[in-house]
Amino acid sequence: MDCLVIGAGVSGLSCAVRLLEAGHSVKLVSESFSPDTVSDTAAAIWYPFLVQPVEKTDRWGVDTYRELMRIMHESPEAGISMRLGREYLRKVVPSPGWSSEITHFRLLDPSEVAKGYVHGWEFESPIIEMPLYLPWLMRLVRELGGIIETATVASLGDIEADVIVNCTGMGARELCDDERLEPIRGQVIYLKQDPGIGQFDQQPDTLTYTIPRSDVTVLGGTAQVGDWNLEISEADEENILAKCEELWPELDRANIVGRAVGLRPSRYEVRLEKEVLGGQTIIHNYGHGGAGVTLSWGCADEVARLVEELGQS
């Protein structure tokens, strides 16, 4: 089938790869490409965050976890590595549904829990260096025969293709008139210092993380719902540093080398479904919140399955 994928973030590129692997012809169009996409500002660690519905996102997340591990072993140039992380919680909660599906997960002993918290767990997770990973995905799309073009899509009704795959992230708010899609602003700091292990408080109100990559450690964060501001906030930076220093007292502010802001495309739940609009078939794949990378391959597999069903009907 002739497929047109809109959006060159991690979701669009992953869908393009899966469709090409399934034998479809693919053109991918976008206004922006790496390093100028929202995906470029992702931390990016595999971890389901700010995303629903859990019964689907856990499955998509586990599928993505396995694929990221495969890529790490087969294509080291993609920029994926495995690191240990610890999440701390202020109350005792059940372990996440995906905990039994990953390579390493254990509950922390009370002596290992950071001050101010009462519970936590340690896990091993892929860390994805987006400055390497997104260009690698784009090369893969081209190697598989995909066409990549710069274009602005003002209306889904203006496109002729067997199927459109809509991976426009926040752009879907206007393109699909979807007011349930809203930004969750994230600000991060890049630090030339390695904490050895990632540390996390994933609650939106107290969001804190130190994510060690091979090039930098990413410090965060913010989760400001409905905030469209893309400017660096000095107040947010001070708040991020203060929170991270609580978990990592050795943090040296002299090692700061950069900052970034991105808008997570949040929705009450991920929209991954087929729609027929004016005779045109569209598969929507957006609203991944803070888990675009974490769900990317699982959602791409789902998109490919829906396209396959169209070919059989």
C-alpha positions as CSV (number, residue, x, y, z in Angstrom):
1,M,0.0,0.0,0.0
2,D,1.0,3.6,-0.5
3,C,1.5,5.1,2.9
4,L,2.1,8.7,3.8
5,V,3.5,9.3,7.3
6,I,3.2,12.8,8.8
7,G,5.8,13.7,11.4
8,A,9.5,13.1,11.8
9,G,9.7,12.6,15.5
10,V,10.4,9.2,17.0
11,S,6.8,8.0,16.5
12,G,6.7,8.9,12.8
13,L,10.1,7.5,12.0
14,S,9.4,4.2,13.8
15,C,6.1,3.8,12.0
16,A,7.9,4.5,8.6
17,V,10.4,1.8,9.4
18,R,7.8,-0.8,10.3
19,L,5.7,-0.1,7.3
20,L,8.7,-0.3,5.0
21,E,9.7,-3.6,6.6
22,A,6.2,-4.9,5.9
23,G,6.6,-4.2,2.2
24,H,4.6,-1.0,1.9
25,S,5.8,2.1,0.0
26,V,6.3,5.0,2.4
27,K,6.7,8.8,2.0
28,L,7.4,10.6,5.3
29,V,6.7,14.4,5.4
30,S,7.3,16.9,8.1
31,E,7.9,20.5,8.8
32,S,10.8,19.8,11.0
33,F,13.5,17.2,11.3
34,S,16.2,16.3,13.8
35,P,17.7,18.3,15.6
36,D,14.6,20.5,15.5
37,T,11.8,18.1,16.7
38,V,10.3,17.7,20.1
39,S,11.8,14.2,20.2
40,D,15.3,15.8,20.1
41,T,14.7,17.3,23.6
42,A,13.6,14.0,25.1
43,A,15.7,12.8,28.1
44,A,15.4,9.9,26.8
45,I,14.9,6.9,29.0
46,W,12.6,4.0,28.6
47,Y,10.0,4.5,31.3
48,P,6.2,4.7,30.9
49,F,5.4,8.3,32.1
50,L,2.3,10.6,31.9
51,V,0.5,8.2,29.5
52,Q,-2.7,6.2,29.4
53,P,-4.4,3.7,29.1
54,V,-2.1,1.5,31.2
55,E,-3.5,-1.8,29.9
56,K,-2.3,-0.8,26.4
57,T,0.8,1.3,27.2
58,D,2.3,-1.4,29.4
59,R,2.2,-3.8,26.4
60,W,3.4,-1.2,23.9
61,G,6.2,-0.3,26.4
62,V,7.4,-3.9,26.9
63,D,7.4,-4.4,23.1
64,T,9.5,-1.3,22.7
65,Y,11.9,-2.3,25.5
66,R,12.7,-5.5,23.7
67,E,13.2,-3.8,20.4
68,L,15.5,-1.2,21.9
69,M,17.6,-4.0,23.4
70,R,17.8,-5.7,20.0
71,I,18.9,-2.4,18.3
72,M,21.4,-1.8,21.0
73,H,23.1,-5.1,20.3
74,E,22.8,-5.1,16.5
75,S,23.4,-1.4,15.8
76,P,25.6,0.3,18.5
77,E,25.8,3.4,16.4
78,A,22.1,4.1,17.2
79,G,23.2,5.4,20.6
80,I,21.4,3.0,23.0
81,S,22.8,1.8,26.3
82,M,21.5,0.1,29.4
83,R,21.8,1.8,32.8
84,L,20.5,1.1,36.3
85,G,18.0,3.5,37.8
86,R,16.2,3.9,41.1
87,E,12.8,5.4,41.5
88,Y,11.8,6.7,44.9
89,L,8.2,7.1,46.1
90,R,6.5,8.9,49.0
91,K,4.1,6.1,49.6
92,V,4.1,2.3,49.2
93,V,2.4,1.3,45.9
94,P,2.3,-1.9,43.8
95,S,5.1,-2.6,41.4
96,P,4.3,-1.4,37.8
97,G,2.7,-4.0,35.5
98,W,5.8,-4.1,33.3
99,S,8.2,-4.9,36.1
100,S,8.3,-8.7,35.5
101,E,9.0,-8.1,31.7
102,I,12.3,-6.3,31.9
103,T,15.8,-7.5,32.5
104,H,16.2,-6.3,36.0
105,F,13.7,-5.1,38.6
106,R,13.9,-5.3,42.4
107,L,12.3,-3.5,45.3
108,L,14.7,-1.4,47.3
109,D,15.7,-2.2,50.9
110,P,14.5,0.5,53.2
111,S,18.1,1.4,53.8
112,E,18.5,2.2,50.1
113,V,15.6,4.6,49.8
114,A,16.5,8.2,49.5
115,K,15.8,10.6,52.4
116,G,12.2,11.9,52.3
117,Y,10.9,8.8,50.6
118,V,9.4,5.6,51.9
119,H,9.5,3.1,49.0
120,G,11.2,2.5,45.8
121,W,12.7,0.1,43.2
122,E,15.7,-0.4,41.1
123,F,15.4,-1.2,37.4
124,E,17.6,-1.6,34.3
125,S,16.4,0.5,31.3
126,P,17.6,1.6,27.9
127,I,18.9,5.1,27.7
128,I,18.5,6.6,24.2
129,E,20.8,9.4,23.0
130,M,18.4,11.2,20.6
131,P,21.2,13.2,18.8
132,L,22.4,9.8,17.5
133,Y,19.1,7.8,17.5
134,L,16.9,10.1,15.4
135,P,19.5,10.5,12.5
136,W,20.0,6.7,12.7
137,L,16.3,6.2,12.2
138,M,16.2,8.6,9.3
139,R,19.1,6.8,7.6
140,L,17.2,3.5,8.2
141,V,14.0,4.9,6.5
142,R,16.1,5.9,3.5
143,E,18.0,2.6,3.4
144,L,14.7,0.7,3.3
145,G,13.5,2.7,0.4
146,G,11.4,5.4,2.1
147,I,11.1,8.9,0.7
148,I,11.6,11.8,3.2
149,E,10.4,15.3,2.3
150,T,9.9,18.7,4.0
151,A,6.3,19.7,3.7
152,T,3.6,21.4,5.7
153,V,0.3,19.5,5.9
154,A,-2.6,22.0,6.5
155,S,-5.4,19.5,6.1
156,L,-5.6,15.7,6.0
157,G,-8.2,16.1,3.3
158,D,-5.6,17.5,0.9
159,I,-3.6,14.2,0.8
160,E,-3.9,11.4,-1.7
161,A,-2.6,8.1,-0.4
162,D,-3.9,4.6,0.4
163,V,-3.4,5.4,4.1
164,I,-2.2,8.4,6.1
165,V,-0.4,7.8,9.3
166,N,-0.7,10.8,11.6
167,C,2.2,11.2,14.0
168,T,2.1,14.9,14.3
169,G,2.3,15.1,18.1
170,M,1.1,18.6,19.3
171,G,0.4,19.4,15.7
172,A,-2.6,17.2,15.9
173,R,-4.3,19.7,18.1
174,E,-4.8,21.9,15.1
175,L,-4.7,19.4,12.3
176,C,-7.4,17.2,13.9
177,D,-9.1,19.9,15.9
178,D,-8.3,17.8,19.0
179,E,-8.6,20.1,22.0
180,R,-8.1,17.2,24.3
181,L,-4.4,17.3,23.3
182,E,-2.4,19.7,25.5
183,P,1.2,20.5,26.1
184,I,3.1,19.4,29.2
185,R,6.1,21.6,29.3
186,G,9.4,20.0,30.1
187,Q,12.7,21.8,30.9
188,V,16.0,20.0,31.2
189,I,19.6,20.7,32.0
190,Y,22.7,19.0,30.5
191,L,25.6,18.3,32.8
192,K,29.1,17.0,32.1
193,Q,29.1,14.8,35.2
194,D,28.1,11.1,35.6
195,P,26.1,10.1,38.7
196,G,26.7,6.4,38.0
197,I,23.1,5.5,38.4
198,G,19.9,7.2,37.4
199,Q,17.6,8.5,40.1
200,F,14.0,9.4,39.7
201,D,10.9,10.8,41.4
202,Q,8.3,10.4,38.7
203,Q,5.4,12.1,40.3
204,P,4.4,15.2,38.2
205,D,4.3,17.6,41.2
206,T,7.8,16.7,42.4
207,L,9.3,15.4,39.1
208,T,13.0,14.9,39.5
209,Y,15.5,12.9,37.5
210,T,19.2,12.4,36.7
211,I,19.7,10.4,33.6
212,P,23.3,9.5,32.7
213,R,24.1,9.2,29.0
214,S,27.5,8.6,27.5
215,D,27.8,12.3,26.5
216,V,26.0,14.2,29.3
217,T,23.7,13.6,32.3
218,V,20.2,15.0,31.7
219,L,18.7,16.7,34.8
220,G,15.0,17.4,35.2
221,G,12.4,18.2,35.4
222,T,9.1,20.0,35.0
223,A,5.6,18.8,34.0
224,Q,3.7,22.0,33.5
225,V,0.3,21.2,32.0
226,G,-1.0,23.7,29.4
227,D,2.2,25.7,29.4
228,W,3.3,26.6,25.8
229,N,6.4,28.6,26.9
230,L,9.5,27.4,25.0
231,E,11.9,29.9,26.7
232,I,14.3,28.7,29.4
233,S,13.1,29.7,32.8
234,E,15.7,30.6,35.4
235,A,13.3,29.8,38.2
236,D,12.6,26.4,36.8
237,E,16.3,25.8,36.4
238,E,17.0,26.6,40.0
239,N,14.1,24.4,41.1
240,I,15.4,21.5,39.0
241,L,18.9,21.9,40.4
242,A,17.7,22.0,44.0
243,K,15.6,18.9,43.5
244,C,18.4,17.0,41.8
245,E,20.9,18.0,44.5
246,E,18.7,16.4,47.1
247,L,19.1,13.1,45.3
248,W,22.7,13.7,44.2
249,P,24.6,16.0,46.6
250,E,27.8,15.7,44.5
251,L,26.2,17.5,41.6
252,D,28.5,20.3,40.5
253,R,26.8,23.2,38.8
254,A,30.0,24.3,37.2
255,N,29.6,21.3,34.9
256,I,26.4,22.6,33.2
257,V,26.8,22.6,29.4
258,G,23.3,23.2,28.1
259,R,19.6,23.5,28.5
260,A,16.4,22.7,26.5
261,V,12.7,23.0,26.6
262,G,10.1,20.7,24.9
263,L,6.3,20.3,24.9
264,R,5.2,16.8,25.6
265,P,2.0,16.0,23.5
266,S,-0.3,14.9,26.3
267,R,-3.9,13.5,26.0
268,Y,-6.2,11.7,28.4
269,E,-5.1,8.6,26.5
270,V,-3.0,7.8,23.4
271,R,-4.9,8.1,20.2
272,L,-4.0,5.1,18.2
273,E,-6.9,4.2,15.9
274,K,-8.2,4.1,12.4
275,E,-10.5,6.8,11.0
276,V,-12.2,7.2,7.6
277,L,-12.6,10.9,6.8
278,G,-14.1,11.9,3.5
279,G,-13.2,8.6,2.0
280,Q,-9.5,8.9,3.2
281,T,-8.2,6.3,5.6
282,I,-6.2,7.8,8.5
283,I,-4.4,6.0,11.3
284,H,-3.8,8.3,14.2
285,N,-0.8,7.8,16.5
286,Y,-0.3,10.7,18.8
287,G,-0.8,11.8,22.4
288,H,2.1,9.9,24.0
289,G,2.8,12.4,26.7
290,G,6.2,11.8,28.3
291,A,6.5,8.3,26.8
292,G,7.0,8.9,23.1
293,V,10.3,6.9,23.0
294,T,9.0,4.4,25.5
295,L,6.0,3.4,23.4
296,S,7.5,4.1,19.9
297,W,8.0,0.5,18.6
298,G,5.0,-1.0,20.3
299,C,2.8,1.7,18.7
300,A,4.5,1.3,15.3
301,D,3.8,-2.4,15.4
302,E,0.1,-1.6,16.1
303,V,0.0,0.9,13.2
304,A,1.6,-1.7,10.9
305,R,-1.0,-4.3,12.0
306,L,-3.9,-1.8,11.2
307,V,-2.4,-1.1,7.8
308,E,-2.1,-4.9,7.1
309,E,-5.8,-5.3,8.0
310,L,-6.7,-2.6,5.5
311,G,-4.8,-4.5,2.8
312,Q,-6.8,-7.7,3.6
313,S,-10.2,-6.0,3.6
